[in-house]
Every structure is written in structure tokens, then in C-alpha cells.
Amino acid sequence: MNLQGKRVVIIGGSSGIGLATAKAAVSAGAKVIIAGRSVQKLKQAQVEIGGDVEISSLDLLHEDAVKMFFAAVGIIDYLVIPGSSVKTGAFRELETSDAQKSMDSKFWGAYLAAKYAQIHDQGSIVLFSGTLSHRPSPGYAVISAINAAVEALGRALALELAPVRVNVVSPGVVATPVYEGMSQEQREAFFQNTASKLPVKRIGIPEDIAATVLYLMNNGFTTGTVIGVDGGGLLI
Ligand SMILES: NC(=O)c1ccc[n+]([C@@H]2O[C@H](COP(=O)([O-])OP(=O)(O)OC[C@H]3O[C@@H](n4cnc5c(N)ncnc54)[C@H](OP(=O)(O)O)[C@@H]3O)[C@@H](O)[C@H]2O)c1
């Protein structure tokens, strides 16, 4: 894939899926800006990525900051928004304020980034949902609702922001730092258990998702879609 001369902004590019996407985009020749809250994580990622990558501290929860960030960045070709932090928990036990903060981060964060980014007519936006939108699981109700909202937003923006293309990637379980809240033992058991049930007999790696994001950047005839990259997780 050739992204020579293209400008890519990845909000949440310092970790997991965003970091793998940044590496893939830089390898394809793009000029990449990664953004996130922690400057330390951004600096580490910058070293890990190497090549043509700039870093910028940004919290998607703050509308003014998002607006200023995109005004300073100017016109870009591609916007990728894996950045979010969410809290999960049993429906009656999760604090309502935590559920709302999760929505603020993953839904409203993506909404604000898409709203203020200035994207070239031939460019595109990639949003992130997750299989929980179609395959809910107890303890994750708010994430199911957020993912469904992101998917609906993606379809609506594919019309309203056209000719800019807007697509959503829906990952299954992917080994990223998002699971660092679990103990190593819990995490390994969860990954193994998930892998054993999936048709592909493994969980995802960030590069699986990054390859899909690059496909969506390059394919000028794909818009308004939700692409599942989940090892067949919706079939079981
Ligand atoms: N991994 C999975 O199994 C999985 C499954 C389904 C869906 N997904 C979705 O895929 C996307 C990427 O997930 P991941 O696993 O790669 O997550 P991750 O490793 O936790 O990375 C999240 C990234 O977002 C940044 N971020 C968090 N809150 C932010 C905010 N308010 N403003 C700006 N940046 C923020 C983080 O950096 P800072 O903390 O420094 O801000 C980090 O760079 C997410 O939307 C996630 O819900 C993942």
C-alpha cells in the first residue's frame, strides 16, 4: 500500500490498535501525527514507530482542545480514532457517572474529532466500535450501547461528510494494553478461553486491525460500512 505524501492523524496512536496502525501507515510512506493524553506514552510510541511521526497531547473529552488541535493540524487525508477509555461493570453496579464518562470518551470523543477535523475530499475517517454492539455480554451494557451508537454515527457521517468516506471497524478480542487492568493470570485465561471458542482458534493482534484500517484508507469505493475483524466471534 502506498500512502506516500498522505497526512494521517491517529487519536489514540500511542497504544494497541492505534500504535499498530501508526507503524503500518509510516511504513506505507505517510506522515503521521499520533495524539493521546499521556505525553510519556506518546514519546515511547514515537521511538517505537520511528520514521515520520509527530506527537501531540490531546484529550478527546475537551471540545475546545479538539477544535484547537485540528485548527493547528490543518487539512489531512485520513483520520483514525481508536482513542478511548471506558469503564465496564454489572449494569446495576457500575456508577452512572462512569457509564456516562465512557460514552463521553468513546462516542462523544469520536464525534468531536470527526466534527472538527478538516479532511481532504479524497480522504476518510475510521471509527471503532466492537462486537459487543451485536453480541452483548452481561457486564458490558454501556459498551454495547456505545458501539451501536458509533456504528450509527459512521453510517450517518458517510452521507453527511461525503465525499469524505467514513467507515467503522468492529474488533473482536485483540491483545492490547486495554486488558492491563486484569492480572496476568486472568488475562491469559481470558485470552485462551476466547481463542478456544473462536473459529480461527486465536485472539486478534493489533496488526490484524491495522491492516483493515489501511485497506479502508486505500479503497475509495468503501463508505458507510462496519467491518468486523473478530475471528468469527459473531458466529459463536
Ligand atoms: N482491544 C480489544 O480487544 C478491543 C475490542 C473491541 C473494540 N476495541 C476498540 O478499539 C479501540 C482501540 O482499542 P485498544 O485496545 O487499542 O486500546 P488501548 O491499547 O487502550 O489504546 C487506547 C488509546 O487511546 C488513547 N486514549 C484514551 N482515552 C483518550 C482520550 N480521552 N483522548 C485521547 N486519547 C485517548 C490512549 O492513550 P492515553 O491513555 O495516553 O490517552 C491510547 O493511545 C477502542 O475504541 C476500543 O474500544 C478494542
PDBQT file of the ligand as one rigid body, heavy atoms in Angstrom, charges set to zero:
ROOT
HETATM    1  N1  LIG A 301      -8.591  -4.463  22.229  1.00  0.00    +0.000 N 
HETATM    2  C1  LIG A 301      -9.780  -5.023  22.091  1.00  0.00    +0.000 C 
HETATM    3  O1  LIG A 301      -9.985  -6.221  22.407  1.00  0.00    +0.000 OA
HETATM    4  C2  LIG A 301     -10.925  -4.217  21.516  1.00  0.00    +0.000 A 
HETATM    5  C3  LIG A 301     -12.140  -4.891  21.302  1.00  0.00    +0.000 A 
HETATM    6  C4  LIG A 301     -13.218  -4.181  20.774  1.00  0.00    +0.000 A 
HETATM    7  C5  LIG A 301     -13.076  -2.827  20.493  1.00  0.00    +0.000 A 
HETATM    8  N2  LIG A 301     -11.882  -2.208  20.738  1.00  0.00    +0.000 N 
HETATM    9  C6  LIG A 301     -11.812  -0.770  20.445  1.00  0.00    +0.000 C 
HETATM   10  O2  LIG A 301     -10.673  -0.476  19.651  1.00  0.00    +0.000 OA
HETATM   11  C7  LIG A 301     -10.168   0.823  20.001  1.00  0.00    +0.000 C 
HETATM   12  C8  LIG A 301      -8.692   0.748  20.355  1.00  0.00    +0.000 C 
HETATM   13  O3  LIG A 301      -8.542  -0.147  21.445  1.00  0.00    +0.000 OA
HETATM   14  P1  LIG A 301      -7.115  -0.617  22.026  1.00  0.00    +0.000 P 
HETATM   15  O4  LIG A 301      -7.345  -1.961  22.584  1.00  0.00    +0.000 OA
HETATM   16  O5  LIG A 301      -6.048  -0.371  21.037  1.00  0.00    +0.000 OA
HETATM   17  O6  LIG A 301      -6.972   0.401  23.250  1.00  0.00    +0.000 OA
HETATM   18  P2  LIG A 301      -5.671   0.876  24.093  1.00  0.00    +0.000 P 
HETATM   19  O7  LIG A 301      -4.495  -0.019  23.839  1.00  0.00    +0.000 OA
HETATM   20  O8  LIG A 301      -6.163   1.050  25.490  1.00  0.00    +0.000 OA
HETATM   21  O9  LIG A 301      -5.336   2.306  23.475  1.00  0.00    +0.000 OA
HETATM   22  C9  LIG A 301      -6.199   3.378  23.666  1.00  0.00    +0.000 C 
HETATM   23  C10 LIG A 301      -5.536   4.631  23.145  1.00  0.00    +0.000 C 
HETATM   24  O10 LIG A 301      -6.441   5.718  23.291  1.00  0.00    +0.000 OA
HETATM   25  C11 LIG A 301      -5.823   6.793  23.996  1.00  0.00    +0.000 C 
HETATM   26  N3  LIG A 301      -6.884   7.488  24.728  1.00  0.00    +0.000 N 
HETATM   27  C12 LIG A 301      -7.636   7.010  25.752  1.00  0.00    +0.000 A 
HETATM   28  N4  LIG A 301      -8.505   7.946  26.163  1.00  0.00    +0.000 NA
HETATM   29  C13 LIG A 301      -8.288   9.044  25.386  1.00  0.00    +0.000 A 
HETATM   30  C14 LIG A 301      -8.855  10.343  25.352  1.00  0.00    +0.000 A 
HETATM   31  N5  LIG A 301      -9.836  10.722  26.197  1.00  0.00    +0.000 N 
HETATM   32  N6  LIG A 301      -8.390  11.229  24.455  1.00  0.00    +0.000 NA
HETATM   33  C15 LIG A 301      -7.396  10.883  23.587  1.00  0.00    +0.000 A 
HETATM   34  N7  LIG A 301      -6.815   9.668  23.583  1.00  0.00    +0.000 NA
HETATM   35  C16 LIG A 301      -7.267   8.755  24.468  1.00  0.00    +0.000 A 
HETATM   36  C17 LIG A 301      -4.766   6.098  24.860  1.00  0.00    +0.000 C 
HETATM   37  O11 LIG A 301      -3.701   6.945  25.257  1.00  0.00    +0.000 OA
HETATM   38  P3  LIG A 301      -3.795   7.805  26.644  1.00  0.00    +0.000 P 
HETATM   39  O12 LIG A 301      -4.259   6.855  27.711  1.00  0.00    +0.000 OA
HETATM   40  O13 LIG A 301      -2.424   8.337  26.846  1.00  0.00    +0.000 OA
HETATM   41  O14 LIG A 301      -4.786   8.881  26.356  1.00  0.00    +0.000 OA
HETATM   42  C18 LIG A 301      -4.269   5.036  23.892  1.00  0.00    +0.000 C 
HETATM   43  O15 LIG A 301      -3.341   5.601  22.972  1.00  0.00    +0.000 OA
HETATM   44  C19 LIG A 301     -11.056   1.314  21.147  1.00  0.00    +0.000 C 
HETATM   45  O16 LIG A 301     -12.090   2.086  20.628  1.00  0.00    +0.000 OA
HETATM   46  C20 LIG A 301     -11.620   0.032  21.719  1.00  0.00    +0.000 C 
HETATM   47  O17 LIG A 301     -12.844   0.225  22.394  1.00  0.00    +0.000 OA
HETATM   48  C21 LIG A 301     -10.811  -2.870  21.237  1.00  0.00    +0.000 A 
ENDROOT
TORSDOF 0
